[in-house]
Amino acid sequence: MKATIVVLLSLFCFSLGQNYHLVKDYSGSTFFNDWDFFTAGDPTHGTVNYVNQSYAQANGLISTSGGTVYIGCDTKKTVPANGRGRDSVRLSSKASYHYGLFIMDLSHMPTGCGTWPAWWLVGPNWPSGGEIDIIEGVNNAQNDQTTLHTNAGCDMGSVDKNSYTGHSVGTNCLGNSGCGIVANMANYGAPFNSAGGGVYVMEWTSTFIRTFYFGRNNIPADIRSGKPTPNSWGKPYANFALGSNCPASHFAPEVIVINLTFCGDWAGNVFAAQCKNMGTCATYVKNNPSKFTEAYWRIASVSVYQS
């Protein structure tokens, strides 16, 4: 009888996700020690100049104070017409991860015309190693879009739409377009910032990838206590099934990326429609440094849990 109870309790704990334990906490004064600063040209063709750590530190683009991490862009200088773009930061974690629970607690994310911020994971040899975009949007968006990018053979058309609360904006995960789900709530950009931010969670297993969002006043107690139990949180806003429709092998061990670019293949292509009468995106970004005072991340922590 006792053995049966122990087994049942173990199964119950597993079903609630209580087997997750913290493997990495990115926070505090040592936050930037665990990241590489990307300084090459933007793969998404943005109007951006990614800078190294020493330059970012000296020019106020990054800092750690008051228990939070600041990651921003230049808001003082105009960019020469032939310049690469506005100074900004792109970080890639030194460690890579295969499956896990990824939690970001933040109070502010970049927003405004011309901006394209993202928190995401990416594998080697894109797109064959896969990409998981957790926080992503452009210009003045107010709803987050979670997107997967893979090589051929990954499709989400058969995923039960009742298994998540958002709405699909594409089911074929191939290449640049990817397969995305947009949240049906104002959990991104200016509304997110004015509400004091919140917590984003991405859970990645061999059978699914799903994302949750909790506003500042609705963060589950188990997240606050460091003992996250995802199956107790209700429906995610995005859910992608892995299996015969999309083998888990599409996603290799991936690094975590936090970045802010401008214009480029997404924000630039919709700039005229979303930011009317402002000229071209590249010209706007280069000539209006003061317009980017809201284009920054303010992060309390990025935590990685694995089972």
N, C-alpha and C positions, 0 to 999 in steps of 0.2 A: 504493500500500500504506500509506504513512504517513498519507495523508488518510483512508483507511478506518479506521485505528486511532484517529485523532483523533475521528472521528465516533462510533465505538463507545464511546470513553471518555466523550465528552460525554453520550451517551445514558445510559450507566451512572451517571454522576454525577447526572444529572437524576432518574433513577429512584430514587436514594437520598435525594433531597431536598436535595442539597448546594448547590443554588442559593439556599437561604435565607440572608439576611443581616440583621443586627440593624438595626432602624430606630428603636427606642426602648427605653431601659432606665430603668425606674422603680425607684430604689433610693437608699439613703444619705440624707444630711442635706437634700438638695433634693427628696426624694420628693414632699412635699405641694405643691410649686410647680406641679405639672402636673395638679392635680385641682380640680374644683369641689365645694364642700360643699353638699349638698342639705338644705334646711331646711323644706320644705313638709310637709304632712300625708302620712303613709305611704299610697301607692296600694294597698297590700295590707292596709290597715286594722289595722296592728299597734299594740300598746301601747308606742309609742316616741315619743320627742321628739328628732328629728334636730337637731343643733346646728351652729353655724358654726365656722369654723376657729379664731378667736380664743378662743371659749369652750372648745372642745375642748382647745386647747393649755393654757389657763390652769388647767383642771380635770383635767389628766392623762389625757384620753381619747385623745390622740395624742402620739407622741414618736418621735424617731429617736436611737438610741444603739447603740454597739457593732456598727455595720454592719447593724442590723436596724430595721424599722419596726413600731411598736406602734399598733394601732387597737383601742380597747376601748369600754367603756360605764361609766356610773356604778355604783359598788359600795358607796356610802356612804349615800345618801339614800332614804328612803321617798318615794313619789310621792303627792300628794293624790288623793283619790278622784276628783275632777273634772279631774285633770291629764291631759295628753295621753299620757304614758307615760315610761318610763325613758330618760334621756339616752343617746344613742348617735350613731354616725357613719355617713353614707352618702356615698361618694365617686363622682364621675363624671369620667372622663378628659376633659381639654380637647380632646384629639385624638380623631377617629373613624377607624375602620379598615374596609377592605373586603377580606376574605381575609387570611390570614396564619397564623403559628404563634405562639400565645400561651402563655407559660410562667410559672408562678408557683412560686417556691421558698419554702416556709414551714415553720416548725417548730411552729406552734400555730394552731389555728382555734377559734372560739367553740363551746362545747358546754354542754349542761345543759338542764333542763326550762324551757320557755318560749322558748328561743332559736330563731332562724331566720336563720342567716348565709348569705351567698351571694357568689360571685365569678362575674360574668356580663357579657354584652354585650347591648346593646339598641339598636334603631334608632328612628327618628322615627315618630310617629303609630302607637303600639302598637295592635294587633299587626301592622299592615301592614308595618312595617319590620323585623319579626322580633326574636326574643330567643333567645339561646344561654346557658343556665345551665350552668356548668362545675362549680363546687363548690356544692352545695346540699343541705340536710337540715334536720331539725327535732328539737327536744327532745334525746333521748339516742341519736339515730341513730348507727350505726356503719358504714354503707355509703353512699358518695356516690351521688347521683342527678344525671345529666346530662339536661337536658330542653330541647326546642325549643318555642317558642310562635310561631305564625304566624296569618295570616288564612286563609280557606278555600282548599283546594286543595293541601294538603301532608299526605301520608300515608306512613308508614313500614312498612305491612303487608307490602310486597313485599321488604323488605331481608333479605338472607341472614343468618339468626341465627348462622351459623358465622363471620361476618366480625367478630364481637366476642365478648368473654368474659362480659359482664354479661347481665342478663335484662330484657326489655322490660316496661314497666308502662303501655303505651298507645301506639297507633300513629297516631292522628289528632292532628296538631299544632295544631289550631285552638284559639285562645283560652287561657283560664286553665288548663285541664287539661293541654294540650300533649301531646307524645309523649316519654316518658322511658325511660331505660335505667339500671338500678341495678347498681352494681359488685358482683360476687360475691367481695368481699374486704373486710376491715375497714380501709378507707382513709379513714375519716371520724371526726370527733369524738374522744372519749376515747382509743380505740385508736391513732388517728393521732398524737395528741399524746404519748402515752406512749412511742411508738416513735421520737420525735425528728422527726416530720414527714416531708416528702419533696417531690416535684415533681409538679405537675399540668401537663398540656399539652393544649391544644385546637388542632387543625389544621382550618382552614376554607378550602376551595377552591371552585371552581365546580361540583365534582362530588360533594363529600362534606363532612361535618363529623364529626370523630371526636376522642375524648379518651383520653388515656393517664395512668396514674399510676405513679410509681416511688418506692418507699420510700427512706429516707435512705441505706441501704447498697447500693442497686441503681440509682442514677442513671447512665444511660449516659455514657460518656466523652465522646461527641460533644456532649452537652448541657453538660457541665462545661467543655468547651473552647470553647464558643460557636459550634460548627459542627454544629447539630442535623441529623440525617438520619432523619426519621420512619419511612421504609420499612425501616429496619434494626432496628426495635424490636419486631417481632412484632405480634400482634393488639392493638388497642385494647380498652378495656373497654366503650366505646360507639362505635357507628358509625351514621351517618345518611346515606343516599344522596340526592343532589340530581340531579334530571333530570325525566323525564316524571311521576314520582310526586310530585315536589316541586320545581318550578322554582327555580333559584338566585335568581331575582328576588324571592323571598319575604324575602330578607335584604339590606337596604340597608346602607350604611356605618353602623357602630355604635360607640358609646362603650363603654368598659370601666367596670364598676361593681363596687365592693366595699362591702358593707354588713352591718349586723347589726340586724335588727328582732326583735320579740318578739310571740308569739301570732299574731294576724292570721288570714288566710284559710287558712293551712296549719297552722302550729304550734298555733294556738288551736283549730282544729277537731278535732285529734287529741290534744289535751292530756290530756283526761280518761282516754283509753284508754292513753296512754303514760306518764303521770305520775299514777298513781292516788292518791286520797285527799289531794290537794293543793288542793282547791277549784277555783275558776275560774282560767284562765290569767292574765287581766288582774289579778286580785287578788293572785295569787302574785307576778307580776312587780313590781307596785307596792310590795308590802309586805316584800319579802325581798331587800334590796340585797346582802347578804353571799353570797347564793346564786349571784352572777354573777361571782365572781372568776375563773372559767375561761372567761368569755365575752369572749375577745379574740383578735385576729389578731396573729401575730408573723411578719412577712414579710421575707425576705432581698431578694427582687427580683421584679418583674414585667417580663418581657421580651417584646418584640414583634418577630418576624422576618417579612420578606416576601421574595418571590422576584422 
